[in-house]
């Protein structure tokens, strides 16, 4: 018995055939069918071809579309993890080759394909070449984050590698004028699709990279199919990007387009406009930042000045306390005090000395022989010896003597009294 025949037999046995009826629940039947589909290996590894329609992407990044042909349609779901690996944009009406597993969505009771790979129909060889080159360059380390250089914050000159007629160039120039008009732009013109494009892109990259005043190189072009973007999956272009002296920002295609050039570049941007935005700062944000920094600087300066004034005031107070002038003033006051004390002491001592002198004068006056002479006494001296005569026997008859009285002195001759 075949697997399909066995399934029909099991299902017929499960359906109610007699009373009382044993009905299936909707969820039970759905789980049964889901289990049958999930357990069939041939339905878990499917490749289907068809036309994509009703393509939509959820806010979470999941991709929903319908795969159809002329006679049937199949609902498809591609979760965000798988959708993020797409290197091209799935668009309405695209002929595709999808891989996935078939199962049932219980909430709506419909079977659908859970897709993990999507390839453009007829481009299987290109995709295979893309995978081979990607894996080989990754093994060489060209995609490693350690070798990628940072984009300078304030570039002065940008080198732009793109087609002069491309809309991508107009978008880039418009973004640069709006965000950072100070930057200078050097255009390195090149084809961006076709057989001759890879060689021209390499030459343009080398030409602009040889300029010493270039700070950043933008490699940009708009979106397109895998074939149209294939020049940016060329090995020559990838190696030229890796060999550049200056950092390279790659903005090729739309957000879902991912090329080998994106992987090798120092910075990958989802679009050309985004590449311009990531290469230069925003003048509006810079003005806001400058105004904020100016306010912060004013506040910091005011705070520093306040601290400096407080410190100066403290140091002035300390200097006044330690100044020699204070000590000199103190010494002056001490000198004044000592002077007054010395003056008082000297006056006291002089007063005592005067009193003592007066006493000595009074005593001297009392002992002064002239004072005795004033009372009628006289001093008699021998003229020859100037010896004071205090006894009679000190002189003889006829000796010459001098007599000192209160108001002078006169001479005399000794005349001895006979009765002696």
C-alpha positions as CSV (number, residue, x, y, z in Angstrom):
1,X,0.0,0.0,0.0
2,X,1.3,3.4,-0.9
3,X,1.8,6.2,1.7
4,X,-1.1,8.2,0.2
5,X,-3.4,5.2,0.2
6,X,-2.5,4.4,3.8
7,X,-3.2,8.0,4.8
8,X,-6.6,7.9,3.2
9,X,-7.4,4.7,5.0
10,X,-6.4,6.0,8.4
11,X,-8.4,9.2,7.7
12,X,-11.5,7.2,6.7
13,X,-11.2,5.1,9.8
14,X,-11.1,8.2,11.9
15,X,-14.2,9.8,10.4
16,X,-17.5,9.0,12.0
17,X,-19.3,6.0,10.3
18,X,-21.9,5.1,12.9
19,X,-24.0,6.6,15.6
20,X,-23.2,8.2,17.8
21,X,-20.9,10.3,15.5
22,X,-17.3,11.0,16.5
23,X,-16.5,14.3,14.8
24,X,-13.1,15.8,14.4
25,X,-12.4,19.2,15.8
26,X,-10.9,21.7,13.4
27,X,-7.8,22.0,15.5
28,X,-7.4,18.3,15.7
29,X,-7.7,17.8,12.0
30,X,-5.3,20.7,11.4
31,X,-2.7,19.2,13.8
32,X,-3.1,15.8,12.1
33,X,-2.5,17.3,8.7
34,X,0.3,19.4,9.9
35,X,2.0,16.4,11.4
36,X,1.6,14.5,8.2
37,X,3.2,17.3,6.2
38,X,6.0,17.9,8.7
39,X,6.9,14.2,8.8
40,X,7.2,13.9,5.0
41,X,10.9,14.5,4.1
42,X,10.1,15.4,0.5
43,X,8.0,18.3,1.7
44,X,10.7,19.6,4.1
45,X,13.3,20.3,1.4
46,X,11.5,21.9,-1.5
47,X,12.7,24.0,-4.5
48,X,9.8,25.8,-6.2
49,X,9.8,28.2,-9.1
50,X,7.2,30.9,-9.8
51,X,6.4,34.6,-9.8
52,X,6.5,36.6,-6.6
53,X,3.4,38.7,-5.9
54,X,1.9,40.5,-2.9
55,X,5.4,41.1,-1.6
56,X,5.4,42.8,1.9
57,X,7.7,43.2,4.8
58,X,6.6,43.5,8.4
59,X,8.0,45.9,11.0
60,X,9.9,43.0,12.5
61,X,11.6,42.4,9.1
62,X,9.7,39.2,8.1
63,X,9.0,38.8,4.4
64,X,5.6,37.7,3.1
65,X,4.7,37.0,-0.5
66,X,2.7,34.7,-2.8
67,X,4.5,32.3,-5.2
68,X,2.2,31.7,-8.2
69,X,2.1,30.4,-11.7
70,X,-0.6,30.4,-14.3
71,X,-2.8,27.8,-12.4
72,X,-2.0,28.0,-8.7
73,X,-0.7,30.2,-5.9
74,X,1.2,29.4,-2.6
75,X,1.5,31.6,0.4
76,X,5.2,32.0,1.5
77,X,6.8,33.3,4.7
78,X,10.5,34.2,5.1
79,X,11.5,35.0,8.7
80,X,13.7,38.0,9.4
81,X,16.9,35.9,10.0
82,X,16.7,34.5,6.4
83,X,15.3,37.7,4.9
84,X,18.4,39.6,6.2
85,X,20.7,37.4,4.2
86,X,19.1,38.4,0.8
87,X,21.7,40.2,-1.3
88,X,19.0,41.7,-3.7
89,X,15.6,43.2,-3.4
90,X,12.6,40.9,-3.9
91,X,10.1,42.9,-6.0
92,X,6.6,42.4,-7.3
93,X,6.4,40.2,-10.4
94,X,10.0,38.9,-10.0
95,X,10.6,35.4,-11.4
96,X,12.2,33.5,-8.5
97,X,13.4,30.1,-7.3
98,X,12.7,29.5,-3.6
99,X,13.7,26.9,-1.1
100,X,11.9,25.9,2.0
101,X,9.6,23.5,3.9
102,X,5.9,23.0,3.6
103,X,3.7,23.1,6.6
104,X,0.3,24.4,7.9
105,X,-0.5,27.7,9.6
106,X,-3.1,26.5,12.1
107,X,-4.6,29.9,12.8
108,X,-5.9,30.2,9.3
109,X,-5.9,26.5,8.4
110,X,-3.9,27.0,5.2
111,X,-0.7,25.4,4.0
112,X,2.3,27.6,3.2
113,X,5.9,27.5,2.4
114,X,8.4,28.6,5.0
115,X,11.2,30.0,2.8
116,X,14.9,30.1,3.8
117,X,16.4,31.0,0.4
118,X,15.3,33.0,-2.6
119,X,17.2,33.2,-5.9
120,X,16.3,35.2,-9.1
121,X,15.2,32.7,-11.7
122,X,17.8,32.2,-14.3
123,X,20.6,33.7,-12.1
124,X,21.6,30.6,-10.3
125,X,25.1,30.7,-11.7
126,X,25.6,34.3,-10.6
127,X,24.4,33.5,-7.1
128,X,26.8,30.6,-6.9
129,X,29.7,32.7,-8.1
130,X,28.7,35.3,-5.5
131,X,28.7,32.7,-2.7
132,X,32.1,31.3,-3.9
133,X,33.8,34.7,-4.0
134,X,32.3,35.7,-0.7
135,X,33.5,32.6,1.1
136,X,37.0,32.9,-0.4
137,X,37.5,36.5,0.5
138,X,36.1,35.9,4.0
139,X,38.7,33.1,4.4
140,X,41.4,35.6,3.4
141,X,40.2,38.0,6.2
142,X,39.1,40.8,3.9
143,X,35.8,41.1,5.8
144,X,37.3,41.2,9.3
145,X,36.4,44.2,11.4
146,X,40.0,44.5,12.6
147,X,41.2,45.7,9.2
148,X,38.5,48.3,8.7
149,X,39.4,51.9,9.4
150,X,37.2,54.5,11.0
151,X,35.7,57.3,9.0
152,X,37.1,60.7,10.2
153,X,34.6,62.8,12.0
154,X,35.2,66.0,10.0
155,X,36.5,65.2,6.5
156,X,37.7,68.0,4.4
157,X,37.6,66.3,1.0
158,X,35.5,63.4,-0.3
159,X,36.2,61.3,-3.3
160,X,33.1,60.0,-5.0
161,X,33.3,57.1,-7.3
162,X,30.1,56.7,-9.4
163,X,28.6,57.5,-12.7
164,X,28.2,61.3,-13.5
165,X,24.7,60.6,-14.9
166,X,23.6,58.5,-11.9
167,X,20.8,59.6,-9.6
168,X,23.0,58.4,-6.8
169,X,25.4,61.3,-7.5
170,X,22.6,63.9,-7.3
171,X,21.4,62.4,-4.0
172,X,24.9,62.4,-2.5
173,X,25.6,66.0,-3.5
174,X,22.2,67.1,-2.1
175,X,22.8,65.4,1.2
176,X,26.3,66.9,1.4
177,X,25.1,70.4,0.7
178,X,22.4,70.1,3.4
179,X,24.5,68.4,6.1
180,X,28.0,69.7,5.7
181,X,28.6,72.3,2.9
182,X,32.2,72.8,4.0
183,X,33.3,69.5,2.5
184,X,35.0,69.5,-1.0
185,X,33.9,66.8,-3.4
186,X,36.2,65.2,-6.1
187,X,34.3,63.1,-8.6
188,X,36.0,60.0,-10.1
189,X,33.6,59.1,-13.0
190,X,33.1,55.5,-13.9
191,X,30.5,53.1,-15.3
192,X,28.6,51.3,-12.6
193,X,27.2,48.4,-14.6
194,X,28.1,46.3,-17.6
195,X,31.2,44.3,-18.6
196,X,33.5,47.3,-18.6
197,X,32.3,48.6,-15.2
198,X,34.7,46.6,-12.9
199,X,37.9,47.8,-14.6
200,X,36.7,51.4,-14.6
201,X,35.6,51.2,-11.0
202,X,39.1,49.9,-10.1
203,X,40.8,52.7,-12.1
204,X,38.6,55.4,-10.5
205,X,39.2,54.0,-7.0
206,X,43.0,54.0,-7.6
207,X,42.9,57.5,-9.1
208,X,41.1,59.1,-6.2
209,X,43.0,57.1,-3.6
210,X,46.3,58.4,-4.9
211,X,45.3,62.0,-3.8
212,X,46.8,62.8,-0.5
213,X,44.2,65.4,0.5
214,X,41.3,62.9,0.2
215,X,39.9,61.9,3.6
216,X,37.1,59.5,2.6
217,X,36.1,57.7,-0.6
218,X,32.4,57.1,-1.4
219,X,31.6,54.2,-3.8
220,X,27.9,54.6,-4.7
221,X,25.2,53.6,-7.2
222,X,21.4,53.2,-7.0
223,X,19.5,49.9,-6.8
224,X,19.0,47.3,-9.5
225,X,18.9,43.6,-10.2
226,X,21.6,41.2,-9.3
227,X,22.9,41.4,-12.9
228,X,22.9,45.3,-12.8
229,X,24.8,45.3,-9.5
230,X,27.2,42.5,-10.5
231,X,30.1,44.9,-11.1
232,X,30.2,45.4,-7.3
233,X,30.5,41.6,-6.8
234,X,33.6,41.5,-9.0
235,X,36.8,40.3,-7.3
236,X,38.9,43.1,-8.9
237,X,36.7,45.7,-7.3
238,X,36.8,44.0,-3.9
239,X,40.6,43.8,-3.9
240,X,40.9,47.5,-5.1
241,X,38.7,48.5,-2.1
242,X,40.8,46.5,0.3
243,X,44.0,48.1,-1.1
244,X,42.8,51.7,-0.7
245,X,44.8,53.9,1.7
246,X,41.8,55.9,2.6
247,X,38.6,54.6,4.2
248,X,35.9,53.5,1.8
249,X,32.2,53.9,2.4
250,X,30.1,51.8,0.1
251,X,26.5,52.7,-0.6
252,X,25.2,50.4,-3.4
253,X,21.6,49.6,-4.2
254,X,18.7,49.7,-1.8
255,X,18.6,48.5,1.9
256,X,18.1,44.8,1.0
257,X,20.9,44.8,-1.6
258,X,24.2,43.4,-0.3
259,X,27.3,43.1,-2.5
260,X,30.9,41.9,-2.0
261,X,32.0,45.6,-2.2
262,X,29.8,46.2,0.9
263,X,31.5,43.5,2.8
264,X,35.1,44.6,2.0
265,X,34.4,48.4,2.5
266,X,35.3,50.0,5.8
267,X,31.7,51.1,6.2
268,X,28.6,49.8,4.5
269,X,25.6,52.1,3.9
270,X,22.2,50.8,2.8
271,X,21.8,53.5,0.1
272,X,23.9,56.2,-1.6
273,X,22.1,58.9,0.5
274,X,22.9,57.0,3.7
275,X,26.6,56.8,2.6
276,X,26.7,60.6,2.3
277,X,25.0,60.9,5.7
278,X,27.5,58.5,7.3
279,X,30.5,60.2,5.7
280,X,30.0,63.7,7.0
281,X,28.6,65.3,10.2
282,X,25.2,67.1,10.3
283,X,25.7,70.8,10.6
284,X,22.4,71.2,12.5
285,X,23.6,68.7,15.1
286,X,27.0,70.4,15.2
287,X,25.3,73.8,15.8
288,X,23.3,72.3,18.6
289,X,26.4,70.6,20.0
290,X,28.4,73.8,19.8
291,X,25.7,75.8,21.5
292,X,25.5,73.2,24.3
293,X,29.3,73.2,24.7
294,X,29.3,77.0,24.7
295,X,26.8,77.0,27.6
296,X,28.8,74.3,29.4
297,X,32.0,76.3,28.8
298,X,30.3,79.5,30.1
299,X,29.1,77.7,33.2
300,X,32.5,76.1,33.7
301,X,34.3,79.4,33.3
302,X,32.0,81.2,35.7
303,X,32.5,78.4,38.2
304,X,36.3,78.6,37.8
305,X,36.3,82.4,38.2
306,X,34.2,82.1,41.3
307,X,36.6,79.5,42.7
308,X,39.6,81.7,41.7
309,X,38.0,84.8,43.4
310,X,37.4,82.8,46.6
311,X,40.9,81.4,46.5
312,X,42.3,84.9,45.9
313,X,40.3,86.3,48.8
314,X,41.6,83.6,51.0
315,X,45.2,84.1,50.0
316,X,44.8,87.9,50.4
317,X,43.5,87.3,54.0
318,X,46.4,84.9,54.7
319,X,48.9,87.5,53.2
320,X,47.5,90.2,55.4
321,X,47.9,88.0,58.4
322,X,51.4,87.1,57.4
323,X,52.4,90.5,56.1
324,X,55.6,92.1,57.8
325,X,53.6,95.4,58.0
326,X,51.4,93.9,60.7
327,X,54.4,92.8,62.7
328,X,56.0,96.3,62.1
329,X,52.8,97.9,63.4
330,X,52.9,95.6,66.4
331,X,56.5,96.4,67.0
332,X,55.8,100.1,66.6
333,X,53.1,99.9,69.3
334,X,55.5,97.9,71.5
335,X,58.2,100.6,71.0
336,X,55.6,103.2,72.0
337,X,54.7,101.2,75.0
338,X,58.4,100.7,75.9
339,X,59.1,104.4,75.3
340,X,56.3,105.5,77.5
341,X,57.4,103.0,80.2
342,X,61.0,104.1,79.8
343,X,60.0,107.8,80.0
344,X,58.0,107.2,83.1
345,X,60.9,105.2,84.6
346,X,63.4,107.8,83.7
347,X,61.3,110.6,85.0
348,X,60.9,108.7,88.2
349,X,64.6,108.1,88.5
350,X,65.4,111.7,87.7
351,X,62.9,112.8,90.3
352,X,64.6,110.6,92.8
353,X,68.0,111.8,91.7
354,X,66.8,115.4,92.1
355,X,65.6,114.7,95.6
356,X,68.9,113.1,96.4
357,X,70.8,116.0,94.9
358,X,68.7,118.5,96.9
359,X,69.5,116.5,100.0
360,X,73.2,116.5,99.1
361,X,73.1,120.1,98.4
362,X,71.4,120.9,101.7
363,X,73.9,118.8,103.5
364,X,76.8,120.3,101.6
365,X,75.4,123.7,102.3
366,X,75.2,122.9,105.9
367,X,78.9,121.7,105.9
368,X,80.1,124.5,103.7
369,X,82.9,126.5,105.6
370,X,81.7,129.6,103.8
371,X,78.5,129.3,105.6
372,X,80.4,129.3,108.9
373,X,82.4,132.2,107.8
374,X,79.1,134.0,107.2
375,X,78.4,133.6,110.9
376,X,81.6,135.6,111.8
377,X,84.2,132.9,111.7
378,X,87.5,133.1,109.7
379,X,90.1,130.6,108.4
380,X,93.6,131.4,109.2
381,X,96.5,130.0,107.1
382,X,100.2,130.4,107.3
383,X,101.3,132.3,104.3
384,X,104.3,130.3,103.7
385,X,102.9,126.8,104.0
386,X,99.2,127.5,103.4
387,X,98.6,125.4,106.5
388,X,95.4,126.1,108.4
389,X,96.2,127.5,111.8
390,X,94.0,125.9,114.4
391,X,96.3,126.3,117.4
392,X,98.3,129.2,118.7
393,X,101.5,127.3,118.9
394,X,101.4,126.8,115.1
395,X,102.6,130.4,114.6
396,X,105.2,132.7,116.1
397,X,105.8,136.4,116.5
398,X,106.1,138.1,113.2
399,X,104.8,135.2,111.1
400,X,102.8,136.3,108.1
401,X,99.3,134.8,107.9
402,X,96.3,135.0,105.6
403,X,92.8,135.4,107.1
404,X,89.8,134.2,105.1
405,X,86.5,135.8,106.0
406,X,83.1,135.4,104.3
407,X,83.6,138.0,101.6
408,X,87.4,137.7,101.0
409,X,90.8,137.2,102.4
410,X,93.4,139.6,103.7
411,X,96.9,139.3,105.3
412,X,98.2,139.9,108.7
413,X,101.3,139.6,110.9
414,X,101.3,137.6,114.1
415,X,101.8,139.6,117.2
416,X,102.1,137.5,120.2
417,X,100.2,138.6,123.4
418,X,102.7,139.1,126.2
419,X,100.4,137.7,128.8
420,X,100.6,134.4,127.1
